[in-house]
Amino acid sequence: MKKQAVSYAIIRFQPHIETEEFANIGIVLVAPRVGYLDFRLETRRLGRLTNFFDSVEATTIRGVLKSYDVELTRIKDLAGYGADGQSRFAFEPSDNAEHLFHALTKDREGIIRFSDVRFAMTEDPTAKLDALFDYYVRRNFASSVYREGLLEKHVRNMLRLRAIDKNFKRRTFDDGIYSATFPFVEIAGDEPVKILKPIYLGQDDPTRILDHGNKWLFTIHRLKKLLPQEIVFAVEGPTGQSLPQRAFQETVEQFRKNGIQVVDATKERDVAEALGF
């Protein structure tokens, strides 16, 4: 299958024109050669919008996005591109889809704005649209590994500022079959006496929160005989979402039931006190 040129724009929510602040909420993409015009719009995971634009009522945000979803669906239908990839109109599909795309993304005042039009090559416009949405809106690059890397950097800077970073070393514990590496292990002499592990539990999906927490519970149980008694998990949780919050609280409770001290990774004082400083 040959690659074809596509054009796309990022859909942005910008309620305050004065500050020019915005959040990415969707993608619209056109493949002119086949008359393909489609979009992806975030209408469910709105915690980031309601937290950032706290002066705008959550009901207002939901209403705006649902109304715009209806409007984009109408424009998509006007493009005439059916599910089978065939045009529903007699004229060239490329004329209709491309014209509608450029009319839609033309710069204008309003709460919903668009980025500059961008270009890409792809064999599958739908797959490309999904990938762009996952990247620019769902931010799939900000995985648990990535976020935990940021937490580790934050903790390392905190230890450095308190001139105690030399007390903590990166160490791997291995029972011969299973191994795990902890970024901050306090060493007294040659013996590990305390572990500090930053853990990111702010995922949108509650199942992923539980899975990630259970992974570290298994690690602690598996290597228990090799680890020091004092184990601290510095965690970052979700914001403003009921189901992820419930999963987060359940995970933290399980940590504590298993003798693990849990502190808020974003609060420097709490982390320092847990480390005895």
N, C-alpha and C positions, 0 to 999 in steps of 0.2 A: 504494500500500500504506500503510495507516494505521500510525502509531506506536503502540506499546503499552508499558505500564509493565513494567519488569523489576527484580528485586532481585538483588544480588550481594554476595559477601563475598570478601575476600582471604584466601587460605590462607597460614598462616605457620608456619615451622619455628622452634621455640623450645625448644632442648634444656636451657637453664639457666633455670629459673623464677626463681631467686634474683636474677639480674641483669636480667631482663625484656628481654634482647636477642633479636631475632628477625630472620628474613630472609623476604621474600615468595617463595613457591614456587608459587603457583597462584591460580586464580579459580574459584569456583563460582557459577553464575547460574541463576535461575529466571524463566520468563515464565509466570505463573499462568494467564493467559487461554487459552493453548493447551497448558498442561500440559508446557511445555518445561523440562527440567532437565539441565544438562550442566556439564562442568568442563574446565579445562586445568591440568595439573600438570607442573612441570619435573622430569624424571627423567633428563636427559642432561647438561646443562651444570651441573655441580656444583662447579666450581672456586671459585666465590664462597662456597659453604657450607663446603667443606673448608678454605679459607684462613681464613675468619672464625672458625669454630668448630673451631680446631685441636686442641682437647682431645677431640674426638669422632672416632672412626675413620671413614675414608672408606667402608669396607665397611658400617659401621653406618648411615651416612646413606643410602647406596644402598638398603640393605635396608628401612629405614623408608619411604622414598618409593615403592619398588616395591610394598610391602605396602599402602600407603595408596591407590596407584593402583588396585589390585585392589578395595579396599573402595569407592572412589568409583564405579567401574564397576558394581559390584553395586547400589549405591544408585540410580544412574542408570537401570539396568534396571528397578528396582522402580517408578520413576516411570512407566514404561509408555509413554515417548515414543519411537516408532520413527523410523527414518531418513526415512520418508515424511511425518512430522509427524502421524501418526495414533496415537491411544491404543490400546494393546493390551488395555485393560481396559474393562469395561462401564460402570463408574461415571465420574463427571466427572473428567477428567485433571487439572484444576486443583486439585482437593481433594488428590490423591495427591502431585503434584509440590511444591506449596507446603508441605504438611505435612512432607514429607521434607526440604525445604530448611531449614526452621526447626528441625527436630530435629537436622539435621546441624551447623548453625552455632551451636547453643546453646553458651554459654560453659561450658567444662569444663576440668579439669586434664589435662595431657598434653603431649607433644612437639609435636603438631600443634594449632595454635590458629587462630582466625578473627578477622578484624577485625569491627567493628560492621557490620551490614547496611546497604548503601547502595542508592540507587535511581537509575534512569535511564530515558530514553525512547528507543526504537529501533524501526526498521522490520524489522530483522533480528537476532534474538537471537544467532545463531551468529557473525555478523560483530562484534557488540558484545562477545561473549565473547573473541574473538580479539584485538580491539583493546585490551581491558582487560588481557589477559595480556601482550601486547607492551609495554604501558606500565608496569604495576606489577611484572612479573617480568623480562621481557627488557630493560626500560628503553630502549625504542627512541628516547626523547628524548636519550639520552646518545650521540649519533652522533659520528663522527670529527670533524666540524666543531665540535660542542659541546666535546668533550674537548680538541681542539687549542686552543680558546679558553681553556680552563682552564689549559693548559700555557703559553700565551702570557702569561696573567695572572701565573702563578707566576714565569716568567722576568723579566717586567717588574718585579715586586716585588723580585726578587733584584738586578737592575741598579740599582734605585732605592736599595736599602739600601747598596750599594757605591758610591753616588754616581757611577755611570758611565752612568746612563740617558740623559744628554744626548748621549753619543757615538753613540747608535744611533737611527736614524730609520726610519720605515716608508717603503718605496720600491717603486714599480712599475717593472718592466722590460718593454719592449715592442719587438718587432722589426718592427712594422707589421702583423702578422697575428695573432701570438700574444702574450699578456701574462700576467704573474704578479706577485703582490704578496708581498713578504717583510716580516714585521713588524719584524725587527731587522737593519738594515744599518748597519755602522760606516762613518762618513764621515770622511775625512781631507782637509781642504780642501773641494773639491767632488766628490771622487772616492770611490766606494765601494771599500772595501778588504777587507771581510769580511762574510759573511752568516751569521746564525744563524736557523735555521728549526725551531721545535718541531713534531714530527710524532707523532701518536698511532697506534700500531700494536698496540693491545691488543684488537682485535676477536676475538670468539669464532670467527668463520669464517675459516680460513686463506686462502681465496681473496680475501677482502676485504683482508687484510693485504698479500698480494702485489699486488693491484690498486692499493691506495693507495700502496705503495712505488714501483711502476712509474710511476704518475702523476707523482711528483716526480722520478724519474729522467729521464723524458721532458722535463719542464720544464727541468731543468738542461742536458740536451743541446741542447734547442731554443734556449735563450737563452745558451749558453755564451760566445759572443763578447761579450755585454753584461755578464756577471757578473764579479765579482772572483774571483781564483783561490782564495781561502780561503773554503770553504763548510763550515759546521758544521750537522749535523742533530742536534738534541737529541730523542731518541726515548723514548717510553714503550711497553713491550711487554706481552705477555700474562703471566699468572701461572698456573702449575700445570696447563697443558694441553699435551699432547705435540704434537699437530698444529699448533696455533697457534704454539707455540714453534719448531717446525721452520720454519714459514713466516717467522716473525720473524727467525730467525738467517740464513736465506737472503737475506732482504731487506737486512739489515744488511751482509752480505758483499758484495752487489751495490753498495751505497752505497760501501763502502770501495774496491772494485775500480775504481770510477769517480772516485777521488780526493776523496771526500767524507769529512770527519772525522765520526765518530759518537760521541756521548756519551749517558750516561743522564740524561734530563731531570729525574729525581727526585733526582739527586745534585748539590747546589749547587756543591760543590768541583770536580767534573768539568767542569761548564759554565763556571765561572769560569776554570779552567786553559785550557780550549779557547779562551777569549776573550783569554787572555794576562794575566789578573788574578789 
